[in-house]
Amino acid sequence: MDPVKILIYIFSATTALSMVRVVLGPTVADRMVGLTVVASQVLGLLVLIAVDRKLTFYLDVALVYDIFGFIGILAITRYVGNREAHL
Amino acid sequence: MIELLLSIQLIIAVLAVTARKELAGVLALGLFSLVSTVLFYLMEAPDVALTEAAVGAGVTTLIFVWVLRHTRSVSGRVR
């Protein structure tokens, strides 16, 4: 079996496990960390699918998602940090 | 695979609507757009997935958090 396909299955399983923390997480910080973990795992999944299908344009999607996802997570983290500082 | 992802999206959408805290809803929206990026990607529309990744994950989350910072809740407490 192709090792890339095995890696795709492993990444899908761990992404599903991390999504449980985002859905159930009792505090907002749990959900935030869970979203960060899911975002980086999906990034690896997108690259692996691009390698599996041998299409270079698919890599651009992973690149753009990484840049803009970082901006979004940075905004959420700064918001939570400022709120904790004012309490 | 696509049906499984759509079911996950349904759960996340219900969570985003019924969340008690505003930031939890925003986080659920980010996860929703992440899953829809993967969906567009698997359905061989990488250009749509590119746009969804740029707008859904980055700009929408940024705007929602910015609005949360500059508003107060109904009871008057600063969020």
N, CA and C atoms of all chains as a GROMACS GRO file, in nm:
protein
  498
    1MET      N    1   0.084  -0.120   0.000
    1MET     CA    2   0.000   0.000   0.000
    1MET      C    3   0.088   0.125   0.000
    2ASP      N    4   0.038   0.226  -0.068
    2ASP     CA    5   0.114   0.350  -0.081
    2ASP      C    6   0.128   0.419   0.055
    3PRO      N    7   0.249   0.454   0.096
    3PRO     CA    8   0.263   0.519   0.227
    3PRO      C    9   0.190   0.653   0.237
    4VAL      N   10   0.174   0.724   0.124
    4VAL     CA   11   0.102   0.852   0.129
    4VAL      C   12  -0.044   0.828   0.166
    5LYS      N   13  -0.104   0.719   0.112
    5LYS     CA   14  -0.244   0.688   0.145
    5LYS      C   15  -0.259   0.651   0.292
    6ILE      N   16  -0.161   0.577   0.345
    6ILE     CA   17  -0.166   0.543   0.488
    6ILE      C   18  -0.160   0.670   0.572
    7LEU      N   19  -0.073   0.764   0.533
    7LEU     CA   20  -0.062   0.890   0.606
    7LEU      C   21  -0.191   0.970   0.598
    8ILE      N   22  -0.257   0.967   0.481
    8ILE     CA   23  -0.385   1.038   0.467
    8ILE      C   24  -0.487   0.982   0.566
    9TYR      N   25  -0.492   0.849   0.579
    9TYR     CA   26  -0.587   0.789   0.673
    9TYR      C   27  -0.554   0.828   0.816
   10ILE      N   28  -0.424   0.826   0.851
   10ILE     CA   29  -0.386   0.860   0.989
   10ILE      C   30  -0.422   1.006   1.020
   11PHE      N   31  -0.395   1.096   0.923
   11PHE     CA   32  -0.426   1.237   0.947
   11PHE      C   33  -0.576   1.259   0.957
   12SER      N   34  -0.655   1.186   0.877
   12SER     CA   35  -0.800   1.203   0.887
   12SER      C   36  -0.850   1.159   1.024
   13ALA      N   37  -0.797   1.047   1.075
   13ALA     CA   38  -0.842   0.998   1.206
   13ALA      C   39  -0.805   1.095   1.317
   14THR      N   40  -0.682   1.148   1.314
   14THR     CA   41  -0.643   1.240   1.421
   14THR      C   42  -0.717   1.372   1.411
   15THR      N   43  -0.750   1.415   1.287
   15THR     CA   44  -0.828   1.539   1.272
   15THR      C   45  -0.967   1.522   1.332
   16ALA      N   46  -1.028   1.404   1.310
   16ALA     CA   47  -1.160   1.379   1.367
   16ALA      C   48  -1.154   1.378   1.519
   17LEU      N   49  -1.046   1.321   1.575
   17LEU     CA   50  -1.032   1.320   1.721
   17LEU      C   51  -1.015   1.461   1.776
   18SER      N   52  -0.944   1.546   1.701
   18SER     CA   53  -0.924   1.683   1.750
   18SER      C   54  -1.049   1.766   1.740
   19MET      N   55  -1.135   1.734   1.640
   19MET     CA   56  -1.261   1.808   1.626
   19MET      C   57  -1.353   1.782   1.744
   20VAL      N   58  -1.341   1.665   1.808
   20VAL     CA   59  -1.424   1.636   1.926
   20VAL      C   60  -1.396   1.738   2.035
   21ARG      N   61  -1.269   1.778   2.049
   21ARG     CA   62  -1.235   1.876   2.153
   21ARG      C   63  -1.295   2.012   2.121
   22VAL      N   64  -1.300   2.048   1.991
   22VAL     CA   65  -1.358   2.178   1.955
   22VAL      C   66  -1.509   2.177   1.984
   23VAL      N   67  -1.576   2.064   1.955
   23VAL     CA   68  -1.721   2.059   1.973
   23VAL      C   69  -1.756   2.050   2.121
   24LEU      N   70  -1.685   1.968   2.199
   24LEU     CA   71  -1.722   1.944   2.338
   24LEU      C   72  -1.660   2.043   2.435
   25GLY      N   73  -1.542   2.094   2.401
   25GLY     CA   74  -1.457   2.170   2.493
   25GLY      C   75  -1.530   2.261   2.590
   26PRO      N   76  -1.513   2.244   2.720
   26PRO     CA   77  -1.594   2.325   2.813
   26PRO      C   78  -1.557   2.473   2.810
   27THR      N   79  -1.431   2.508   2.800
   27THR     CA   80  -1.393   2.649   2.800
   27THR      C   81  -1.357   2.694   2.658
   28VAL      N   82  -1.353   2.828   2.641
   28VAL     CA   83  -1.321   2.883   2.510
   28VAL      C   84  -1.175   2.853   2.474
   29ALA      N   85  -1.088   2.850   2.575
   29ALA     CA   86  -0.946   2.824   2.548
   29ALA      C   87  -0.927   2.684   2.490
   30ASP      N   88  -1.006   2.587   2.541
   30ASP     CA   89  -1.000   2.451   2.486
   30ASP      C   90  -1.036   2.451   2.338
   31ARG      N   91  -1.145   2.522   2.306
   31ARG     CA   92  -1.189   2.526   2.166
   31ARG      C   93  -1.085   2.595   2.079
   32MET      N   94  -1.022   2.701   2.132
   32MET     CA   95  -0.923   2.775   2.055
   32MET      C   96  -0.802   2.687   2.021
   33VAL      N   97  -0.751   2.617   2.122
   33VAL     CA   98  -0.636   2.529   2.098
   33VAL      C   99  -0.675   2.415   2.005
   34GLY      N  100  -0.798   2.364   2.022
   34GLY     CA  101  -0.845   2.257   1.934
   34GLY      C  102  -0.854   2.304   1.790
   35LEU      N  103  -0.902   2.428   1.769
   35LEU     CA  104  -0.910   2.480   1.632
   35LEU      C  105  -0.771   2.495   1.571
   36THR      N  106  -0.674   2.538   1.651
   36THR     CA  107  -0.536   2.551   1.600
   36THR      C  108  -0.480   2.415   1.558
   37VAL      N  109  -0.505   2.314   1.642
   37VAL     CA  110  -0.455   2.180   1.612
   37VAL      C  111  -0.522   2.126   1.485
   38VAL      N  112  -0.655   2.145   1.474
   38VAL     CA  113  -0.727   2.098   1.356
   38VAL      C  114  -0.676   2.168   1.231
   39ALA      N  115  -0.647   2.301   1.242
   39ALA     CA  116  -0.600   2.375   1.125
   39ALA      C  117  -0.466   2.322   1.077
   40SER      N  118  -0.373   2.293   1.170
   40SER     CA  119  -0.243   2.244   1.124
   40SER      C  120  -0.254   2.103   1.070
   41GLN      N  121  -0.343   2.021   1.127
   41GLN     CA  122  -0.357   1.886   1.073
   41GLN      C  123  -0.422   1.886   0.936
   42VAL      N  124  -0.518   1.975   0.914
   42VAL     CA  125  -0.581   1.984   0.782
   42VAL      C  126  -0.481   2.036   0.680
   43LEU      N  127  -0.390   2.125   0.724
   43LEU     CA  128  -0.285   2.173   0.634
   43LEU      C  129  -0.200   2.056   0.584
   44GLY      N  130  -0.159   1.968   0.676
   44GLY     CA  131  -0.083   1.850   0.634
   44GLY      C  132  -0.164   1.760   0.544
   45LEU      N  133  -0.294   1.748   0.573
   45LEU     CA  134  -0.382   1.664   0.491
   45LEU      C  135  -0.393   1.717   0.348
   46LEU      N  136  -0.404   1.852   0.334
   46LEU     CA  137  -0.415   1.911   0.200
   46LEU      C  138  -0.287   1.884   0.120
   47VAL      N  139  -0.170   1.899   0.184
   47VAL     CA  140  -0.044   1.873   0.115
   47VAL      C  141  -0.033   1.726   0.075
   48LEU      N  142  -0.077   1.637   0.164
   48LEU     CA  143  -0.068   1.493   0.133
   48LEU      C  144  -0.160   1.457   0.016
   49ILE      N  145  -0.280   1.517   0.011
   49ILE     CA  146  -0.370   1.488  -0.101
   49ILE      C  147  -0.311   1.542  -0.231
   50ALA      N  148  -0.244   1.660  -0.223
   50ALA     CA  149  -0.179   1.715  -0.342
   50ALA      C  150  -0.068   1.623  -0.391
   51VAL      N  151   0.009   1.567  -0.299
   51VAL     CA  152   0.116   1.473  -0.338
   51VAL      C  153   0.055   1.346  -0.396
   52ASP      N  154  -0.056   1.302  -0.338
   52ASP     CA  155  -0.120   1.179  -0.384
   52ASP      C  156  -0.175   1.194  -0.525
   53ARG      N  157  -0.234   1.311  -0.555
   53ARG     CA  158  -0.293   1.331  -0.688
   53ARG      C  159  -0.195   1.388  -0.788
   54LYS      N  160  -0.074   1.426  -0.740
   54LYS     CA  161   0.032   1.480  -0.826
   54LYS      C  162  -0.013   1.604  -0.904
   55LEU      N  163  -0.080   1.698  -0.832
   55LEU     CA  164  -0.123   1.823  -0.893
   55LEU      C  165  -0.062   1.938  -0.813
   56THR      N  166   0.015   2.025  -0.880
   56THR     CA  167   0.085   2.129  -0.806
   56THR      C  168  -0.007   2.242  -0.765
   57PHE      N  169  -0.117   2.265  -0.839
   57PHE     CA  170  -0.205   2.377  -0.803
   57PHE      C  171  -0.271   2.354  -0.668
   58TYR      N  172  -0.286   2.226  -0.630
   58TYR     CA  173  -0.347   2.196  -0.502
   58TYR      C  174  -0.260   2.244  -0.386
   59LEU      N  175  -0.128   2.257  -0.411
   59LEU     CA  176  -0.040   2.304  -0.304
   59LEU      C  177  -0.066   2.451  -0.272
   60ASP      N  178  -0.111   2.530  -0.373
   60ASP     CA  179  -0.139   2.671  -0.349
   60ASP      C  180  -0.252   2.689  -0.248
   61VAL      N  181  -0.350   2.598  -0.252
   61VAL     CA  182  -0.460   2.606  -0.155
   61VAL      C  183  -0.405   2.592  -0.014
   62ALA      N  184  -0.315   2.496   0.005
   62ALA     CA  185  -0.255   2.474   0.137
   62ALA      C  186  -0.178   2.598   0.182
   63LEU      N  187  -0.104   2.660   0.087
   63LEU     CA  188  -0.026   2.780   0.119
   63LEU      C  189  -0.115   2.895   0.164
   64VAL      N  190  -0.221   2.923   0.085
   64VAL     CA  191  -0.311   3.033   0.117
   64VAL      C  192  -0.384   3.005   0.248
   65TYR      N  193  -0.425   2.879   0.270
   65TYR     CA  194  -0.494   2.849   0.395
   65TYR      C  195  -0.402   2.872   0.514
   66ASP      N  196  -0.273   2.838   0.497
   66ASP     CA  197  -0.181   2.857   0.609
   66ASP      C  198  -0.167   3.005   0.644
   67ILE      N  199  -0.150   3.090   0.542
   67ILE     CA  200  -0.130   3.233   0.567
   67ILE      C  201  -0.253   3.294   0.634
   68PHE      N  202  -0.371   3.273   0.576
   68PHE     CA  203  -0.490   3.340   0.629
   68PHE      C  204  -0.540   3.276   0.757
   69GLY      N  205  -0.520   3.144   0.772
   69GLY     CA  206  -0.554   3.081   0.898
   69GLY      C  207  -0.470   3.133   1.011
   70PHE      N  208  -0.343   3.162   0.981
   70PHE     CA  209  -0.255   3.220   1.084
   70PHE      C  210  -0.306   3.357   1.128
   71ILE      N  211  -0.350   3.438   1.031
   71ILE     CA  212  -0.402   3.571   1.066
   71ILE      C  213  -0.527   3.559   1.154
   72GLY      N  214  -0.617   3.466   1.119
   72GLY     CA  215  -0.739   3.448   1.197
   72GLY      C  216  -0.710   3.402   1.338
   73ILE      N  217  -0.619   3.303   1.350
   73ILE     CA  218  -0.586   3.251   1.483
   73ILE      C  219  -0.515   3.358   1.566
   74LEU      N  220  -0.433   3.440   1.499
   74LEU     CA  221  -0.365   3.550   1.569
   74LEU      C  222  -0.467   3.648   1.626
   75ALA      N  223  -0.572   3.680   1.547
   75ALA     CA  224  -0.675   3.773   1.594
   75ALA      C  225  -0.747   3.715   1.715
   76ILE      N  226  -0.784   3.586   1.710
   76ILE     CA  227  -0.855   3.524   1.823
   76ILE      C  228  -0.766   3.523   1.947
   77THR      N  229  -0.639   3.490   1.929
   77THR     CA  230  -0.549   3.481   2.044
   77THR      C  231  -0.527   3.617   2.109
   78ARG      N  232  -0.512   3.722   2.027
   78ARG     CA  233  -0.495   3.857   2.083
   78ARG      C  234  -0.620   3.902   2.156
   79TYR      N  235  -0.738   3.866   2.103
   79TYR     CA  236  -0.864   3.902   2.169
   79TYR      C  237  -0.873   3.837   2.306
   80VAL      N  238  -0.844   3.706   2.313
   80VAL     CA  239  -0.852   3.636   2.441
   80VAL      C  240  -0.747   3.690   2.537
   81GLY      N  241  -0.627   3.722   2.488
   81GLY     CA  242  -0.522   3.775   2.574
   81GLY      C  243  -0.560   3.910   2.632
   82ASN      N  244  -0.615   4.000   2.552
   82ASN     CA  245  -0.657   4.131   2.602
   82ASN      C  246  -0.769   4.119   2.704
   83ARG      N  247  -0.862   4.024   2.681
   83ARG     CA  248  -0.973   4.009   2.773
   83ARG      C  249  -0.924   3.958   2.908
   84GLU      N  250  -0.827   3.863   2.906
   84GLU     CA  251  -0.774   3.812   3.032
   84GLU      C  252  -0.699   3.922   3.106
   85ALA      N  253  -0.634   4.014   3.033
   85ALA     CA  254  -0.556   4.118   3.098
   85ALA      C  255  -0.646   4.220   3.166
   86HIS      N  256  -0.768   4.241   3.113
   86HIS     CA  257  -0.856   4.343   3.169
   86HIS      C  258  -0.939   4.292   3.286
   87LEU      N  259  -0.942   4.161   3.309
   87LEU     CA  260  -1.024   4.109   3.417
   87LEU      C  261  -0.961   4.138   3.553
   88MET      N  262  -1.725   0.960   0.198
   88MET     CA  263  -1.636   1.060   0.258
   88MET      C  264  -1.703   1.197   0.260
   89ILE      N  265  -1.765   1.233   0.145
   89ILE     CA  266  -1.829   1.364   0.136
   89ILE      C  267  -1.951   1.370   0.229
   90GLU      N  268  -2.026   1.259   0.238
   90GLU     CA  269  -2.141   1.257   0.328
   90GLU      C  270  -2.097   1.272   0.473
   91LEU      N  271  -1.986   1.208   0.507
   91LEU     CA  272  -1.933   1.219   0.644
   91LEU      C  273  -1.896   1.363   0.677
   92LEU      N  274  -1.828   1.429   0.580
   92LEU     CA  275  -1.788   1.568   0.604
   92LEU      C  276  -1.909   1.659   0.616
   93LEU      N  277  -2.015   1.630   0.535
   93LEU     CA  278  -2.136   1.712   0.544
   93LEU      C  279  -2.206   1.694   0.678
   94SER      N  280  -2.203   1.569   0.734
   94SER     CA  281  -2.263   1.548   0.866
   94SER      C  282  -2.185   1.624   0.973
   95ILE      N  283  -2.051   1.623   0.962
   95ILE     CA  284  -1.969   1.699   1.057
   95ILE      C  285  -2.003   1.847   1.048
   96GLN      N  286  -2.024   1.897   0.924
   96GLN     CA  287  -2.060   2.037   0.906
   96GLN      C  288  -2.193   2.070   0.971
   97LEU      N  289  -2.287   1.975   0.965
   97LEU     CA  290  -2.418   1.998   1.027
   97LEU      C  291  -2.403   2.015   1.178
   98ILE      N  292  -2.323   1.926   1.240
   98ILE     CA  293  -2.300   1.935   1.384
   98ILE      C  294  -2.236   2.069   1.420
   99ILE      N  295  -2.135   2.109   1.341
   99ILE     CA  296  -2.064   2.233   1.371
   99ILE      C  297  -2.156   2.354   1.354
  100ALA      N  298  -2.245   2.349   1.253
  100ALA     CA  299  -2.336   2.461   1.230
  100ALA      C  300  -2.433   2.476   1.345
  101VAL      N  301  -2.487   2.364   1.397
  101VAL     CA  302  -2.576   2.370   1.513
  101VAL      C  303  -2.502   2.428   1.633
  102LEU      N  304  -2.377   2.387   1.650
  102LEU     CA  305  -2.295   2.440   1.760
  102LEU      C  306  -2.274   2.590   1.746
  103ALA      N  307  -2.250   2.636   1.622
  103ALA     CA  308  -2.224   2.779   1.600
  103ALA      C  309  -2.347   2.862   1.631
  104VAL      N  310  -2.466   2.808   1.602
  104VAL     CA  311  -2.588   2.886   1.625
  104VAL      C  312  -2.624   2.886   1.773
  105THR      N  313  -2.606   2.772   1.842
  105THR     CA  314  -2.655   2.760   1.979
  105THR      C  315  -2.549   2.788   2.084
  106ALA      N  316  -2.431   2.839   2.046
  106ALA     CA  317  -2.325   2.861   2.144
  106ALA      C  318  -2.365   2.973   2.239
  107ARG      N  319  -2.335   2.951   2.368
  107ARG     CA  320  -2.367   3.053   2.469
  107ARG      C  321  -2.271   3.171   2.461
  108LYS      N  322  -2.140   3.140   2.448
  108LYS     CA  323  -2.041   3.246   2.439
  108LYS      C  324  -2.020   3.284   2.293
  109GLU      N  325  -2.001   3.415   2.270
  109GLU     CA  326  -1.990   3.463   2.132
  109GLU      C  327  -1.865   3.409   2.064
  110LEU      N  328  -1.754   3.404   2.140
  110LEU     CA  329  -1.628   3.360   2.079
  110LEU      C  330  -1.634   3.212   2.039
  111ALA      N  331  -1.711   3.132   2.115
  111ALA     CA  332  -1.726   2.991   2.078
  111ALA      C  333  -1.798   2.979   1.945
  112GLY      N  334  -1.896   3.066   1.920
  112GLY     CA  335  -1.963   3.066   1.790
  112GLY      C  336  -1.871   3.104   1.677
  113VAL      N  337  -1.783   3.204   1.703
  113VAL     CA  338  -1.688   3.246   1.601
  113VAL      C  339  -1.591   3.132   1.568
  114LEU      N  340  -1.546   3.062   1.674
  114LEU     CA  341  -1.454   2.950   1.652
  114LEU      C  342  -1.522   2.839   1.573
  115ALA      N  343  -1.650   2.812   1.603
  115ALA     CA  344  -1.723   2.710   1.529
  115ALA      C  345  -1.738   2.750   1.382
  116LEU      N  346  -1.758   2.881   1.356
  116LEU     CA  347  -1.766   2.927   1.217
  116LEU      C  348  -1.634   2.905   1.144
  117GLY      N  349  -1.522   2.930   1.215
  117GLY     CA  350  -1.391   2.904   1.153
  117GLY      C  351  -1.373   2.758   1.118
  118LEU      N  352  -1.415   2.670   1.209
  118LEU     CA  353  -1.406   2.527   1.181
  118LEU      C  354  -1.497   2.488   1.065
  119PHE      N  355  -1.614   2.552   1.057
  119PHE     CA  356  -1.708   2.524   0.948
  119PHE      C  357  -1.644   2.557   0.813
  120SER      N  358  -1.581   2.675   0.804
  120SER     CA  359  -1.521   2.712   0.676
  120SER      C  360  -1.400   2.623   0.646
  121LEU      N  361  -1.333   2.575   0.750
  121LEU     CA  362  -1.221   2.481   0.729
  121LEU      C  363  -1.270   2.352   0.665
  122VAL      N  364  -1.380   2.298   0.718
  122VAL     CA  365  -1.434   2.173   0.663
  122VAL      C  366  -1.485   2.194   0.521
  123SER      N  367  -1.544   2.312   0.495
  123SER     CA  368  -1.594   2.334   0.358
  123SER      C  369  -1.477   2.354   0.261
  124THR      N  370  -1.362   2.407   0.309
  124THR     CA  371  -1.244   2.410   0.223
  124THR      C  372  -1.203   2.270   0.181
  125VAL      N  373  -1.200   2.178   0.277
  125VAL     CA  374  -1.164   2.040   0.246
  125VAL      C  375  -1.264   1.978   0.149
  126LEU      N  376  -1.394   2.015   0.167
  126LEU     CA  377  -1.498   1.961   0.078
  126LEU      C  378  -1.476   2.007  -0.067
  127PHE      N  379  -1.453   2.139  -0.086
  127PHE     CA  380  -1.428   2.191  -0.221
  127PHE      C  381  -1.303   2.127  -0.280
  128TYR      N  382  -1.204   2.105  -0.194
  128TYR     CA  383  -1.078   2.045  -0.237
  128TYR      C  384  -1.100   1.902  -0.287
  129LEU      N  385  -1.180   1.826  -0.212
  129LEU     CA  386  -1.205   1.687  -0.251
  129LEU      C  387  -1.293   1.677  -0.375
  130MET      N  388  -1.376   1.779  -0.398
  130MET     CA  389  -1.462   1.777  -0.516
  130MET      C  390  -1.394   1.842  -0.636
  131GLU      N  391  -1.260   1.851  -0.628
  131GLU     CA  392  -1.176   1.895  -0.740
  131GLU      C  393  -1.211   2.035  -0.788
  132ALA      N  394  -1.233   2.127  -0.692
  132ALA     CA  395  -1.250   2.268  -0.725
  132ALA      C  396  -1.148   2.347  -0.644
  133PRO      N  397  -1.019   2.337  -0.677
  133PRO     CA  398  -0.918   2.402  -0.592
  133PRO      C  399  -0.926   2.555  -0.595
  134ASP      N  400  -0.980   2.614  -0.703
  134ASP     CA  401  -0.990   2.760  -0.705
  134ASP      C  402  -1.096   2.809  -0.606
  135VAL      N  403  -1.206   2.735  -0.597
  135VAL     CA  404  -1.309   2.771  -0.498
  135VAL      C  405  -1.255   2.750  -0.357
  136ALA      N  406  -1.179   2.641  -0.340
  136ALA     CA  407  -1.121   2.613  -0.209
  136ALA      C  408  -1.023   2.722  -0.169
  137LEU      N  409  -0.949   2.775  -0.267
  137LEU     CA  410  -0.855   2.885  -0.242
  137LEU      C  411  -0.928   3.007  -0.188
  138THR      N  412  -1.038   3.045  -0.256
  138THR     CA  413  -1.115   3.162  -0.213
  138THR      C  414  -1.177   3.139  -0.076
  139GLU      N  415  -1.231   3.019  -0.055
  139GLU     CA  416  -1.294   2.989   0.074
  139GLU      C  417  -1.190   2.994   0.187
  140ALA      N  418  -1.068   2.946   0.160
  140ALA     CA  419  -0.964   2.949   0.261
  140ALA      C  420  -0.926   3.092   0.295
  141ALA      N  421  -0.916   3.179   0.191
  141ALA     CA  422  -0.876   3.317   0.214
  141ALA      C  423  -0.985   3.393   0.288
  142VAL      N  424  -1.109   3.383   0.240
  142VAL     CA  425  -1.218   3.463   0.295
  142VAL      C  426  -1.271   3.402   0.424
  143GLY      N  427  -1.300   3.273   0.421
  143GLY     CA  428  -1.366   3.210   0.535
  143GLY      C  429  -1.278   3.199   0.657
  144ALA      N  430  -1.156   3.152   0.636
  144ALA     CA  431  -1.069   3.129   0.753
  144ALA      C  432  -1.009   3.258   0.804
  145GLY      N  433  -0.964   3.346   0.714
  145GLY     CA  434  -0.891   3.464   0.758
  145GLY      C  435  -0.978   3.584   0.782
  146VAL      N  436  -1.039   3.636   0.675
  146VAL     CA  437  -1.102   3.768   0.681
  146VAL      C  438  -1.227   3.765   0.770
  147THR      N  439  -1.309   3.658   0.757
  147THR     CA  440  -1.433   3.653   0.836
  147THR      C  441  -1.403   3.645   0.985
  148THR      N  442  -1.307   3.561   1.023
  148THR     CA  443  -1.271   3.550   1.164
  148THR      C  444  -1.217   3.682   1.217
  149LEU      N  445  -1.133   3.747   1.134
  149LEU     CA  446  -1.076   3.877   1.174
  149LEU      C  447  -1.186   3.980   1.198
  150ILE      N  448  -1.283   3.987   1.105
  150ILE     CA  449  -1.389   4.087   1.118
  150ILE      C  450  -1.477   4.058   1.239
  151PHE      N  451  -1.511   3.929   1.261
  151PHE     CA  452  -1.596   3.894   1.375
  151PHE      C  453  -1.528   3.930   1.507
  152VAL      N  454  -1.400   3.897   1.519
  152VAL     CA  455  -1.329   3.926   1.644
  152VAL      C  456  -1.317   4.077   1.664
  153TRP      N  457  -1.295   4.150   1.555
  153TRP     CA  458  -1.285   4.296   1.563
  153TRP      C  459  -1.417   4.357   1.611
  154VAL      N  460  -1.529   4.304   1.559
  154VAL     CA  461  -1.660   4.352   1.604
  154VAL      C  462  -1.682   4.318   1.751
  155LEU      N  463  -1.643   4.198   1.794
  155LEU     CA  464  -1.660   4.161   1.935
  155LEU      C  465  -1.581   4.253   2.027
  156ARG      N  466  -1.465   4.297   1.980
  156ARG     CA  467  -1.383   4.386   2.064
  156ARG      C  468  -1.447   4.522   2.080
  157HIS      N  469  -1.522   4.568   1.980
  157HIS     CA  470  -1.573   4.704   1.982
  157HIS      C  471  -1.720   4.714   2.020
  158THR      N  472  -1.779   4.606   2.069
  158THR     CA  473  -1.920   4.611   2.110
  158THR      C  474  -1.933   4.562   2.254
  159ARG      N  475  -2.049   4.591   2.313
  159ARG     CA  476  -2.081   4.541   2.446
  159ARG      C  477  -2.202   4.451   2.434
  160SER      N  478  -2.221   4.364   2.535
  160SER     CA  479  -2.338   4.277   2.532
  160SER      C  480  -2.459   4.355   2.584
  161VAL      N  481  -2.576   4.292   2.580
  161VAL     CA  482  -2.699   4.361   2.618
  161VAL      C  483  -2.695   4.403   2.765
  162SER      N  484  -2.636   4.320   2.851
  162SER     CA  485  -2.632   4.350   2.994
  162SER      C  486  -2.529   4.457   3.027
  163GLY      N  487  -2.452   4.505   2.928
  163GLY     CA  488  -2.363   4.616   2.952
  163GLY      C  489  -2.220   4.577   2.988
  164ARG      N  490  -2.196   4.447   3.011
  164ARG     CA  491  -2.058   4.409   3.048
  164ARG      C  492  -1.972   4.409   2.921
  165VAL      N  493  -1.845   4.442   2.941
  165VAL     CA  494  -1.752   4.440   2.829
  165VAL      C  495  -1.716   4.296   2.800
  166ARG      N  496  -1.730   4.257   2.671
  166ARG     CA  497  -1.698   4.119   2.635
  166ARG      C  498  -1.548   4.098   2.635
   0.00000   0.00000   0.00000
